[in-house]
Amino acid sequence: METSVNRAGVRHAWFGVMFVAAVAVYFAPLTTLGRLSFSPHEHYSHTLLVPFISAYLVFINREMIFSSTDWSVPAGIAGFAVAGIGWFAGRKFTLESQDDALALTMATFVLVCVSAFVLCYGRRAAARALFPLCLLVLMVPLPTHVVDNIVYLLQSGSTEVAHAGFRLFDVPVYRDGFSFSLPGVTVVVAEECSGIRSSMALLITALVGGYLFVQSDVNRWILCLSVIPLAMLKNGLRIVTLTILAAYVNPSFLTGRLHRQGGFVFFLIALALLFLEMRWLERYRARRSGAAVAAAN
């Protein structure tokens, strides 16, 4: 028993040394990422939270993940080599933007961390920790063109939901693209209204909630894919609410506190809907499993 504990301590020590070394090598880009996560760049805000979530998931499942470990030096070194190639490629070739360069650099950092895990604990342990390790990919900033496409998708979908909301409440409105005109008020669904920050928070919640509380892989996929319409619904509801209040109560609602800080209220609504969906999916799976068992008997 003591020998087993000592061996585990050695593995943890080696992994700790490799992780600290990786942080030292990547200190500059990590600092840049940390600074951007607190800046107005909405698609960076979640990046610093991801490694803590991943570490927590490994910790709560540590007995299962580390139930059997071994050294996997060839696989680890291969991962380090690929990361090194990516690192030097990012420095040698000029990318479209600094965001894209940071994305490539952080991708190699994640690969280094995963390779260190594989080297110290083995491929079987890595397979049992697959989800927490894959979750680290969310530390990698999305390339510029990917962010632009996601923002446009959310912007377009939110506009359609808002238009449907105005019609549902029988509000007279004139639409021109992303612009809505009501009596005395005109609003434009700008890129800032896409809500990409809260959408990423919803996605992370769906991923982690599905991993912890949903048993079926199919249901996990359904839960994650539902984040897109939920994000559009949340944004559209916010647009309709603020516009109607501005048109019929006070125009200051478009510039006041509810506009600047009220997004959290609508995020909680989307979060509640996501939770209800997760509960329904699990109950539906349980009923089907019970029916299958009853049929077999």
C-alpha positions as semicolon CSV with decimal commas, in nm:
position;residue;x (nm);y (nm);z (nm)
1;M;0,000;0,000;0,000
2;E;0,279;0,238;0,096
3;T;0,466;0,156;-0,224
4;S;0,156;0,228;-0,430
5;V;0,108;0,563;-0,255
6;N;0,475;0,650;-0,310
7;R;0,448;0,567;-0,678
8;A;0,139;0,786;-0,709
9;G;0,327;1,066;-0,534
10;V;0,613;1,033;-0,782
11;R;0,373;1,053;-1,076
12;H;0,200;1,359;-0,928
13;A;0,537;1,522;-0,865
14;W;0,655;1,467;-1,221
15;F;0,328;1,596;-1,361
16;G;0,352;1,901;-1,135
17;V;0,706;1,973;-1,253
18;M;0,603;1,943;-1,618
19;F;0,297;2,164;-1,565
20;V;0,500;2,435;-1,389
21;A;0,759;2,418;-1,667
22;A;0,484;2,456;-1,929
23;V;0,340;2,758;-1,746
24;A;0,689;2,913;-1,733
25;V;0,745;2,860;-2,106
26;Y;0,400;2,990;-2,196
27;F;0,393;3,264;-1,933
28;A;0,370;3,550;-2,185
29;P;0,074;3,413;-2,388
30;L;-0,101;3,300;-2,067
31;T;-0,064;3,653;-1,932
32;T;-0,207;3,791;-2,255
33;L;-0,499;3,550;-2,233
34;G;-0,562;3,648;-1,873
35;R;-0,562;4,017;-1,962
36;L;-0,800;3,963;-2,252
37;S;-1,038;3,760;-2,035
38;F;-1,103;4,075;-1,831
39;S;-1,128;4,299;-2,136
40;P;-1,435;4,383;-2,349
41;H;-1,349;4,087;-2,578
42;E;-1,653;3,875;-2,493
43;H;-1,523;3,553;-2,647
44;Y;-1,227;3,540;-2,402
45;S;-1,417;3,575;-2,075
46;H;-1,455;3,200;-2,008
47;T;-1,097;3,093;-2,084
48;L;-0,952;3,130;-1,734
49;L;-1,241;2,938;-1,575
50;V;-1,201;2,628;-1,794
51;P;-0,880;2,481;-1,641
52;F;-1,026;2,507;-1,290
53;I;-1,341;2,323;-1,402
54;S;-1,129;2,056;-1,569
55;A;-0,910;2,015;-1,258
56;Y;-1,221;1,988;-1,038
57;L;-1,371;1,715;-1,258
58;V;-1,046;1,518;-1,239
59;F;-1,036;1,565;-0,860
60;I;-1,390;1,438;-0,794
61;N;-1,327;1,136;-1,018
62;R;-0,968;1,076;-0,904
63;E;-1,029;0,726;-0,765
64;M;-1,172;0,607;-1,096
65;I;-0,922;0,794;-1,317
66;F;-0,611;0,689;-1,123
67;S;-0,728;0,338;-1,036
68;S;-0,459;0,203;-1,268
69;T;-0,171;0,407;-1,402
70;D;0,146;0,349;-1,596
71;W;0,413;0,551;-1,770
72;S;0,346;0,620;-2,137
73;V;0,667;0,792;-2,239
74;P;0,647;0,742;-2,620
75;A;0,294;0,883;-2,643
76;G;0,385;1,176;-2,419
77;I;0,698;1,262;-2,613
78;A;0,505;1,239;-2,941
79;G;0,255;1,492;-2,804
80;F;0,538;1,723;-2,695
81;A;0,689;1,698;-3,042
82;V;0,364;1,793;-3,216
83;A;0,320;2,084;-2,974
84;G;0,674;2,199;-3,046
85;I;0,611;2,191;-3,420
86;G;0,296;2,398;-3,370
87;W;0,480;2,644;-3,147
88;F;0,759;2,707;-3,400
89;A;0,512;2,716;-3,692
90;G;0,318;2,990;-3,516
91;R;0,635;3,195;-3,476
92;K;0,763;3,135;-3,829
93;F;0,446;3,200;-4,029
94;T;0,246;3,521;-4,008
95;L;-0,119;3,456;-3,923
96;E;-0,417;3,675;-4,010
97;S;-0,443;3,837;-3,667
98;Q;-0,299;3,833;-3,316
99;D;-0,610;3,643;-3,204
100;D;-0,528;3,361;-3,446
101;A;-0,165;3,354;-3,328
102;L;-0,279;3,333;-2,965
103;A;-0,524;3,056;-3,057
104;L;-0,244;2,845;-3,210
105;T;-0,014;2,910;-2,913
106;M;-0,279;2,814;-2,659
107;A;-0,364;2,501;-2,859
108;T;-0,002;2,389;-2,822
109;F;-0,014;2,469;-2,447
110;V;-0,320;2,248;-2,404
111;L;-0,148;1,972;-2,603
112;V;0,158;1,998;-2,377
113;C;-0,059;1,963;-2,064
114;V;-0,247;1,664;-2,205
115;S;0,081;1,502;-2,320
116;A;0,226;1,545;-1,970
117;F;-0,083;1,375;-1,826
118;V;-0,054;1,085;-2,071
119;L;0,320;1,047;-2,002
120;C;0,280;1,043;-1,623
121;Y;-0,042;0,845;-1,586
122;G;-0,077;0,640;-1,904
123;R;-0,325;0,613;-2,187
124;R;-0,585;0,420;-1,984
125;A;-0,598;0,693;-1,719
126;A;-0,617;0,954;-1,996
127;A;-0,908;0,766;-2,152
128;R;-1,093;0,771;-1,819
129;A;-1,019;1,144;-1,790
130;L;-1,110;1,208;-2,153
131;F;-1,384;1,463;-2,089
132;P;-1,190;1,686;-1,845
133;L;-0,889;1,677;-2,076
134;C;-1,095;1,758;-2,386
135;L;-1,265;2,039;-2,196
136;L;-0,930;2,218;-2,191
137;V;-0,980;2,285;-2,562
138;L;-1,217;2,564;-2,456
139;M;-0,910;2,748;-2,326
140;V;-0,810;2,799;-2,688
141;P;-0,948;3,126;-2,827
142;L;-1,156;3,076;-3,138
143;P;-1,001;3,198;-3,465
144;T;-1,129;3,534;-3,584
145;H;-1,334;3,405;-3,877
146;V;-1,498;3,142;-3,655
147;V;-1,598;3,407;-3,401
148;D;-1,736;3,627;-3,678
149;N;-1,951;3,342;-3,811
150;I;-2,082;3,251;-3,465
151;V;-2,165;3,615;-3,388
152;Y;-2,349;3,649;-3,719
153;L;-2,544;3,328;-3,654
154;L;-2,649;3,444;-3,306
155;Q;-2,723;3,794;-3,434
156;S;-2,944;3,662;-3,715
157;G;-3,120;3,408;-3,498
158;S;-3,183;3,660;-3,220
159;T;-3,331;3,901;-3,473
160;E;-3,571;3,635;-3,601
161;V;-3,676;3,544;-3,246
162;A;-3,729;3,912;-3,161
163;H;-3,941;3,962;-3,473
164;A;-4,153;3,661;-3,379
165;G;-4,185;3,800;-3,027
166;F;-4,313;4,135;-3,150
167;R;-4,571;3,958;-3,365
168;L;-4,670;3,731;-3,075
169;F;-4,741;4,033;-2,854
170;D;-4,914;4,212;-3,144
171;V;-4,668;4,503;-3,129
172;P;-4,666;4,721;-3,443
173;V;-4,312;4,708;-3,576
174;Y;-4,128;4,772;-3,902
175;R;-3,824;4,555;-3,968
176;D;-3,535;4,638;-4,197
177;G;-3,266;4,373;-4,170
178;F;-3,133;4,391;-3,815
179;S;-3,329;4,709;-3,741
180;F;-3,669;4,736;-3,570
181;S;-3,878;5,054;-3,568
182;L;-4,156;5,101;-3,315
183;P;-4,351;5,420;-3,242
184;G;-4,086;5,665;-3,126
185;V;-3,810;5,404;-3,098
186;T;-3,569;5,241;-3,341
187;V;-3,331;4,966;-3,230
188;V;-3,059;4,781;-3,415
189;V;-2,955;4,429;-3,322
190;A;-2,580;4,490;-3,327
191;E;-2,303;4,234;-3,303
192;E;-2,275;4,321;-2,935
193;C;-2,629;4,189;-2,893
194;S;-2,526;3,840;-3,002
195;G;-2,455;3,743;-2,640
196;I;-2,156;3,524;-2,726
197;R;-2,025;3,547;-2,367
198;S;-2,344;3,413;-2,210
199;S;-2,374;3,160;-2,493
200;M;-2,030;3,021;-2,407
201;A;-2,134;3,006;-2,041
202;L;-2,445;2,811;-2,142
203;L;-2,234;2,574;-2,353
204;I;-1,992;2,505;-2,068
205;T;-2,286;2,448;-1,833
206;A;-2,443;2,205;-2,081
207;L;-2,116;2,018;-2,129
208;V;-2,040;1,983;-1,758
209;G;-2,403;1,917;-1,660
210;G;-2,433;1,653;-1,928
211;Y;-2,111;1,487;-1,812
212;L;-2,217;1,481;-1,447
213;F;-2,592;1,421;-1,462
214;V;-2,686;1,278;-1,804
215;Q;-2,624;0,908;-1,871
216;S;-2,694;0,886;-2,243
217;D;-2,444;1,014;-2,501
218;V;-2,732;1,097;-2,736
219;N;-2,899;1,308;-2,466
220;R;-2,570;1,485;-2,399
221;W;-2,549;1,581;-2,765
222;I;-2,910;1,701;-2,759
223;L;-2,840;1,909;-2,449
224;C;-2,534;2,074;-2,603
225;L;-2,697;2,142;-2,940
226;S;-2,994;2,302;-2,766
227;V;-2,763;2,579;-2,644
228;I;-2,787;2,749;-2,985
229;P;-3,168;2,798;-2,989
230;L;-3,165;2,877;-2,616
231;A;-2,908;3,152;-2,672
232;M;-3,115;3,295;-2,956
233;L;-3,431;3,276;-2,745
234;K;-3,257;3,453;-2,455
235;N;-3,127;3,732;-2,678
236;G;-3,456;3,773;-2,861
237;L;-3,649;3,793;-2,534
238;R;-3,410;4,060;-2,407
239;I;-3,447;4,265;-2,727
240;V;-3,827;4,247;-2,719
241;T;-3,848;4,334;-2,348
242;L;-3,616;4,635;-2,366
243;T;-3,770;4,767;-2,689
244;I;-4,129;4,745;-2,564
245;L;-4,034;4,911;-2,234
246;A;-3,852;5,187;-2,423
247;A;-4,143;5,244;-2,664
248;Y;-4,429;5,236;-2,416
249;V;-4,277;5,320;-2,075
250;N;-3,952;5,519;-2,097
251;P;-3,688;5,547;-2,372
252;S;-3,417;5,535;-2,105
253;F;-3,462;5,157;-2,084
254;L;-3,241;5,132;-2,394
255;T;-2,953;5,302;-2,217
256;G;-3,025;5,234;-1,851
257;R;-2,917;4,975;-1,600
258;L;-3,144;4,701;-1,732
259;H;-2,979;4,731;-2,073
260;R;-2,622;4,734;-1,937
261;Q;-2,653;4,481;-1,655
262;G;-2,984;4,305;-1,710
263;G;-2,838;4,038;-1,932
264;F;-2,781;3,820;-1,626
265;V;-3,158;3,801;-1,565
266;F;-3,220;3,663;-1,914
267;F;-2,921;3,431;-1,877
268;L;-3,082;3,283;-1,564
269;I;-3,401;3,221;-1,763
270;A;-3,203;3,032;-2,029
271;L;-3,016;2,844;-1,755
272;A;-3,344;2,739;-1,595
273;L;-3,473;2,613;-1,930
274;L;-3,150;2,419;-1,980
275;F;-3,189;2,261;-1,636
276;L;-3,550;2,163;-1,708
277;E;-3,443;2,010;-2,039
278;M;-3,173;1,809;-1,864
279;R;-3,423;1,679;-1,608
280;W;-3,671;1,587;-1,882
281;L;-3,408;1,405;-2,087
282;E;-3,302;1,195;-1,787
283;R;-3,661;1,115;-1,689
284;Y;-3,739;1,015;-2,047
285;R;-3,431;0,789;-2,056
286;A;-3,528;0,633;-1,724
287;R;-3,882;0,562;-1,845
288;R;-3,754;0,402;-2,164
289;S;-3,503;0,193;-1,970
290;G;-3,776;0,082;-1,730
291;A;-4,007;-0,006;-2,017
292;A;-3,730;-0,206;-2,187
293;V;-3,658;-0,401;-1,866
294;A;-4,030;-0,470;-1,816
295;A;-4,063;-0,591;-2,177
296;A;-3,761;-0,820;-2,135
297;N;-3,915;-0,978;-1,825
